[in-house]
């Protein structure tokens, strides 16, 4: 389950909204629900729909995901939804729904970034972990406080966090419901980049632009091959890498990249 305990999770949520803008190869998906961006079922469904739309759009080369405002990327679930789930005894259905949404983002097969400002807790952290890269402002805080409600991060947190920062440290954070700041999160390997206070979104946009300028077939191959080999034997992952490289060998961007390198000029990729 997902809940941002200790950060006023009962704050009155506002109108649930998810918007997506596409420009220069970047789909920027912004979600909003009150000052803490509570992850209700409706919001998760809209996030998944936006992610699927970005996956289908050939103009999208990179996806950037961010919560509205500066107080929080997201503190996780609305505790009122958890109470309704408890009353119905519908924990399995809830967990399966959360997993399906985060898997949609994790399996996007285009580079994904989470731009984080403020609190990133519970389901908010699980959502960020489903992205390939995470960029945060120095003011940000991270953690899985679910244990303090008598549950745990069952939306993929128990799998993705240990793979990212190591089992011992991940268990410590989850078992204690502890939080870490952005600098510590960066040292642990949870973050790709730590920006100055209040600059998380700007830094993430700059990184997204950097990624979008690179040859699309190559960046998508990296995401796809890493994802394929995540839970498979080394030999299978390596075979997938060889097959992907064979496909890239016929791309116009590979030809351009080699030509530009030999001519000592900047490449002009056409993303084909």
N, C-alpha and C positions, 0 to 999 in steps of 0.2 A: 504494500500500500504506500501511498505518498501523501505526506503532510508536512508543512513547514512549521513545526511546533516552535513556540517561543518568539514568533515574529508577528503576533497579532493575526493569526490565521482566520479569526472571526471578523476581520475588517469587512465592511459591506462591499461586496463586489459590484462593479458597474456593468455596463452593457458589454456582453461578450462580442468580441470582434477579431477577425483574422483578415488581414489584407496582404496582397502580394503585388509588388511592382516589378517589372522586368525592364532592365536597361543595360546596355553594353555587355550582354551575356550573363548578367547577374539577376537572379530572382531573390528579392528581399521580402521575406515573410515576417510580418509583425503581428504578434498576438497581444490582446488586451483583455483584462477582466479585473477591474478595480485596481487599486494602487499596488497590489502585490501579485497581480496576474495569476490568480488562482486557476488551477487546471481542472475545470469541470469536464464532464463527459462531452458536453456540447463543444467546448473549446478544443478538446482533443480530436473530435471528429472533424472539425473544420481545419485543424492543422494537417491531419492526414489527407484531407481532400486537396489542400493547397500543395502538399508535397507531391501527390500523384500528378497534379496539373503541371508542376515544375518538371517532373520526370518525363512527361509526355512532350513538353515544349522543346522543339529542336533549337530554339533561340537561347535556351538556358544552358549555360556551361557551368555555373556555380550557384549554389543555393546558400543564402545567408538567413539565419533564423534569429530573431530577437524579440524580447518582451518590451512592451510599450513603457515609456517613462524611465525614471532613474532609480526608483526605490528597489526594484527587484526584476531580475530576469523572470523568475517565478519562485514562489515558496512552496509549490506543490498543490496538493488537493485541498478543496474546501472541506473542512472538517464536518460540515453539515451533510455533505454527500457521504462521508464515511459513516456517519450515524445512521443515515437511511440504508446504507449497505448492510450495516450490522443488524438493523431491525428486520431486514428481509432475509438475512443469511445468504447474501449473494456475493460472497467474497471471490469465488472462482470466476464468475462472469465478469466481475470488475477487473480482476487481475489479467484475465485473458484479453479484455478490451484494451487495457493500458499497454500490454505487451505488443498487441497488433499495431497500435499507433506508433510506438517507438520503433518497431521493426520496419514499418513503412519508411521512416526517415533513415534508419540504419542501412536499408537495402536500396537506397535511391540510385546508386551507381553513377552519381555525379558528386564532385566534391561538395561537402556541406560544412558550414561554419556556424557556431553559436557565438553571438555577440552578447556578452554578459555585463550587466551593470547592476550593482547592488546584490541583494540576496539571491542565491541559487541553491535552493534546498529541496530535499525530498524529491517529488516527481519532477520539479524543475531541473534538478541535477541529473535525474535519469534522462530527461529530454536532451539536455546538453551532451550527455555521454553518448547518445545515439548519433551525434554529429561526428564528422571526421576530425574536425579541429575546433578548439575553443579559445576565444580571445576575451579577456576580461579587464576591466578597469581595476586599479589598485584598491578601490573601496569595496570590492566584491567579497562576499563570504560564501563558503561552500559547506555542505554537510548533509547527512542523512539522519534526521532526528526522529524517525519513525518509531524506534524502540521505546521512546518515552510515551508513546500512545499504546504500546503493547503489540505493535505490528513490526514490519520491516520493509525495506525497499524491494518490492516484488515485481516492479516493472522493468526488470533488467539490471537494476543496480547491483545486485549480488553477483552478477556475471561480468558486467562491463568494468566496474571499478577495480576489482582484483586484477583483471587482465591489463589494466592501464597503469596502476601504481604498485602492484604487488599485493599478494594475499594478506600478509601480516598487517600492513598499514591500512588496507581497506577494511579488514575485520575490526581493527581498533576504532576507526571512524564510525562504522555501523553499530558495533556493540555498545559504544559509549554515547552514541548520538552526538558526537563532537563536531565542532565547526573549525574550519581553517580559513585564514585570509588568503587573498590572491597571491601574495608572494610565496607563502608556503605551498599553496596549490601548484604554483609554477615549479617549485623545487621538486615536488612529488611527481611531476609529469602529467598532472591532470590538465594543465593548460598548455597551449601552444605558445601563446604570448601574453605577457602582462603589460598593459598600457598604463599611462598616468591616470590618476584619479579622474573619473568622469570621461575618459577618452576611449572606453572599450568599444563603442560602436564605430567611432571614427577609425580606430586601428583595425577592426574587423573588416570594415569596408575597403580599406587600403589593401589588406591581405586578399580579399575577394577579387579586387581588380587585378592584383598580381597573378592570381590563379587563372582568372578569365582570359588573360593575355597569352597564356601558355597553350600549346597544341591540345585541343580538346580530346582527341582520340587517345593521346598519351595519358592525360590526367585521369580520364575515365577508366582506362586500362589499369592504372595503379589502384584506384579504388576497388575495381571489380576483382582483381587478382588477390589483393590483400584480404578482401572479404571472403573470397572463395577458400583461401588457404588458412583462414583463422582457426577452424576446428578440424582440419584435415591433416593427414601425415605430410611430412616435408616433401616427399616424392610427388604427391598429387598436386600440391601447391606449386612446385617447381615446373611440373608439366603444364599447368595452366598458364604460367608465366611465359613458357616457351611458345605456346600456342598463340597467346596474345601478342607477343613480339612478332611472330610471323605475319599476323594481320596488320600490324603497324608498318611492316616493311613495304607495303604497297601504298602508304599514305603520302599525299602531297606535302604534308607538313614535315615528314621525315626528310624528304628530298630538299625542301627549303631549309631546314635546320642544318643539314650537312653543307649545303651550298653557302649559306650565310657564314658558317663557322670558317670554312676554307677561304672565303672572300674577306673575312674579318669585318663583317657588317652586321647590323641588327637584323634578325630574321623578321620576315613578314608572313606570319602564319595565317592560313585561310580556314583553319579548323576543319580540315578534310584529309 
